[in-house]
Amino acid sequence: MLKTSLFDQFRLTCLERNLGVYGVHVYQRGQGEVEHRLRADDRVHLWSASKTFTSLAVGQCQGEGRLTLADKVLDFFPEWADVAAPGSAAIRLVDLLHMCGGKDFAMFEETDEHKIDATDWAELFFRSRVVTTPGTRFFYANACTYMLGRVVEKVSGMVLRDYLIPACSTRWTSLTPGGTPARGATAWGPPGCS
C-alpha cells in the first residue's frame, strides 16, 4: 500500500521553493491512493484551468444535443441583442472555444468595481466592440471561457460546476475536495449568473 511518506521530499521542495502547489494525489492500481494537501480547501480562481472544465462541459452539451459548435452565441442571449455591438451576432461557440471571438475584451481586467458588480457580465461581453471578424484572430481572454460557461448554464439550467459534477463525480472527486462541497462553498458569479 502507498504511504504518505512518499511525499516527504516533495513537500519539503514545495515549501523551500515556494512552488504554490495546492496538493498532490497519487493512485496506483493495486496499491491504493494517498494524498497530501499543502493548503486549505478554500475557494480560489482557477484561471486557465477553468478553460478545460468549460470546454468539457460544452462538449458534453454538444453530445447531449443541447447545442452545436456552429451555434451563434447571441442566440442564447436574446435579452442582449438590442445592446450588442455590431458584429456580435456572428460569434459562434467554436469561435469562443478557439478564443477567436473577435473581441479584445479581457473581462477580469475591468477596473470599475461598481460596473462589474452591477452589470450582468454577458452584457459587458456583448457591448464590447468587435475588432476583428470572429473566427479569424486569436486573443487570449477569459471572457470567451466565461461566455461558454454561461451558454452551458442556459442550455442545462445549471451553473457549470453543478452541471459537470454528476457526470464526473465518480472520477473527479477533486472538483469538490474529498468528494463533498468545501466548507461554505457556493456557486459564484456576478449578478445574473447564479
C-alpha positions as CSV (number, residue, x, y, z in Angstrom):
1,M,0.0,0.0,0.0
2,L,1.1,3.5,-0.7
3,K,2.3,5.6,2.3
4,T,2.2,9.4,2.8
5,S,6.0,9.3,3.4
6,L,6.1,9.1,-0.4
7,F,5.5,12.9,-0.3
8,D,8.2,13.8,2.3
9,Q,10.8,15.2,-0.2
10,F,8.1,16.6,-2.5
11,R,6.5,18.6,0.4
12,L,9.9,20.0,1.5
13,T,10.8,21.0,-2.0
14,C,7.4,22.7,-2.5
15,L,7.9,24.7,0.7
16,E,11.6,25.6,0.2
17,R,11.0,26.8,-3.4
18,N,7.6,28.3,-2.6
19,L,6.1,26.5,-5.6
20,G,2.4,27.3,-4.7
21,V,1.3,23.6,-5.0
22,Y,-2.1,23.0,-3.6
23,G,-1.7,19.3,-3.0
24,V,-0.9,16.0,-4.6
25,H,-2.9,12.9,-5.0
26,V,-1.3,9.6,-6.2
27,Y,-3.1,6.4,-7.2
28,Q,-1.5,3.2,-8.2
29,R,-3.7,0.2,-9.2
30,G,-3.5,-2.4,-6.5
31,Q,-1.6,-0.1,-4.1
32,G,-4.4,2.3,-3.2
33,E,-4.1,6.0,-3.1
34,V,-2.6,8.7,-0.9
35,E,-2.8,12.5,-0.9
36,H,-1.4,15.5,0.9
37,R,-2.8,19.0,0.8
38,L,-0.4,21.9,1.2
39,R,-3.2,24.4,1.7
40,A,-6.8,24.6,3.0
41,D,-9.8,23.8,0.8
42,D,-10.6,27.5,0.4
43,R,-12.1,28.8,-2.8
44,V,-9.7,30.0,-5.4
45,H,-9.8,31.3,-9.0
46,L,-8.9,28.6,-11.4
47,W,-7.9,31.0,-14.2
48,S,-6.7,29.0,-17.1
49,A,-7.7,25.6,-15.7
50,S,-11.3,26.8,-16.0
51,K,-10.9,26.5,-19.8
52,T,-10.5,22.8,-19.5
53,F,-13.6,22.3,-17.4
54,T,-15.6,24.7,-19.5
55,S,-14.6,23.0,-22.8
56,L,-15.5,19.6,-21.3
57,A,-19.0,20.9,-20.4
58,V,-19.5,22.4,-23.9
59,G,-18.5,19.1,-25.5
60,Q,-20.8,17.2,-23.1
61,C,-23.7,19.6,-24.0
62,Q,-23.0,19.0,-27.7
63,G,-23.0,15.2,-27.2
64,E,-26.4,15.5,-25.5
65,G,-27.8,17.5,-28.4
66,R,-28.2,20.7,-26.4
67,L,-26.1,22.8,-28.7
68,T,-23.8,22.7,-31.8
69,L,-20.4,24.4,-32.1
70,A,-21.8,26.4,-35.1
71,D,-24.5,28.0,-32.9
72,K,-24.3,31.7,-32.6
73,V,-23.6,32.8,-29.0
74,L,-26.0,35.8,-29.1
75,D,-28.9,33.4,-30.0
76,F,-28.6,32.0,-26.4
77,F,-28.9,35.6,-25.0
78,P,-31.7,37.3,-26.9
79,E,-32.1,39.7,-23.9
80,W,-28.8,41.4,-25.1
81,A,-29.5,41.5,-28.8
82,D,-30.5,45.2,-28.7
83,V,-27.3,46.4,-27.0
84,A,-24.8,44.0,-28.6
85,A,-22.0,45.7,-30.5
86,P,-22.1,45.4,-34.3
87,G,-20.6,42.0,-35.4
88,S,-21.5,40.3,-32.1
89,A,-24.2,38.2,-33.8
90,A,-21.6,36.5,-35.9
91,I,-19.7,34.9,-32.9
92,R,-20.1,31.2,-32.8
93,L,-19.4,28.8,-29.9
94,V,-16.4,27.4,-31.9
95,D,-15.0,30.9,-32.1
96,L,-15.2,31.2,-28.3
97,L,-13.6,27.8,-27.8
98,H,-10.7,28.9,-30.1
99,M,-10.5,32.3,-28.4
100,C,-11.2,33.9,-31.7
101,G,-14.4,35.8,-30.7
102,G,-13.4,38.9,-32.5
103,K,-13.3,41.0,-29.3
104,D,-10.3,42.2,-27.4
105,F,-12.3,42.3,-24.1
106,A,-10.4,41.0,-21.1
107,M,-13.3,40.7,-18.6
108,F,-11.4,40.4,-15.3
109,E,-9.1,43.3,-16.2
110,E,-12.1,45.7,-15.8
111,T,-11.2,48.2,-13.1
112,D,-14.6,49.8,-12.3
113,E,-15.8,47.5,-9.5
114,H,-19.2,49.2,-9.3
115,K,-19.7,48.5,-13.0
116,I,-18.6,44.8,-12.7
117,D,-20.8,44.2,-9.6
118,A,-23.9,45.9,-11.0
119,T,-23.8,44.6,-14.5
120,D,-24.5,41.1,-16.0
121,W,-21.1,40.1,-17.4
122,A,-22.8,38.8,-20.5
123,E,-24.0,42.3,-21.2
124,L,-20.4,43.6,-20.8
125,F,-19.2,41.0,-23.3
126,F,-21.9,41.8,-25.9
127,R,-21.5,45.6,-25.5
128,S,-17.7,45.4,-26.1
129,R,-16.7,46.2,-29.6
130,V,-15.8,43.6,-32.2
131,V,-12.4,44.4,-33.5
132,T,-11.8,41.5,-36.0
133,T,-14.0,39.1,-37.9
134,P,-15.0,36.4,-35.4
135,G,-13.0,33.2,-36.0
136,T,-10.0,34.9,-37.6
137,R,-7.7,36.2,-34.8
138,F,-6.7,34.5,-31.5
139,F,-7.0,36.7,-28.5
140,Y,-6.4,35.0,-25.1
141,A,-9.3,36.2,-23.0
142,N,-11.2,34.8,-20.1
143,A,-14.4,36.5,-21.5
144,C,-14.6,33.7,-24.1
145,T,-14.5,31.0,-21.4
146,Y,-16.9,32.9,-19.2
147,M,-19.5,33.2,-22.0
148,L,-19.2,29.5,-22.8
149,G,-19.9,28.7,-19.2
150,R,-23.0,31.0,-19.4
151,V,-24.2,29.1,-22.5
152,V,-23.8,25.8,-20.6
153,E,-26.0,27.4,-17.9
154,K,-28.6,28.4,-20.4
155,V,-28.9,25.0,-22.1
156,S,-28.6,22.9,-18.9
157,G,-30.4,25.0,-16.4
158,M,-27.5,24.6,-14.0
159,V,-24.3,26.5,-13.3
160,L,-21.2,24.9,-14.9
161,R,-19.9,23.3,-11.7
162,D,-23.3,21.7,-10.9
163,Y,-23.7,20.5,-14.4
164,L,-20.3,18.8,-14.5
165,I,-20.3,17.2,-11.1
166,P,-22.8,14.4,-11.8
167,A,-21.1,13.4,-15.0
168,C,-17.6,13.5,-13.5
169,S,-18.1,12.7,-9.8
170,T,-17.1,9.1,-10.0
171,R,-13.7,10.0,-11.3
172,W,-13.2,13.7,-10.4
173,T,-14.0,14.0,-6.7
174,S,-11.4,16.8,-6.6
175,L,-14.0,19.1,-8.1
176,T,-15.3,19.1,-4.5
177,P,-12.4,18.4,-2.1
178,G,-12.9,14.9,-0.6
179,G,-16.0,14.4,-2.7
180,T,-18.1,16.8,-0.6
181,P,-18.5,20.5,-1.0
182,A,-15.9,22.6,0.7
183,R,-17.0,24.4,3.8
184,G,-19.1,27.3,2.9
185,A,-18.8,26.6,-0.9
186,T,-21.4,28.1,-3.1
187,A,-21.7,28.7,-6.8
188,W,-20.0,32.0,-7.5
189,G,-20.8,34.5,-10.2
190,P,-21.8,38.1,-10.9
191,P,-25.5,39.3,-10.8
192,G,-27.4,37.3,-13.4
193,C,-25.1,34.3,-13.2
194,S,-26.4,32.2,-10.3
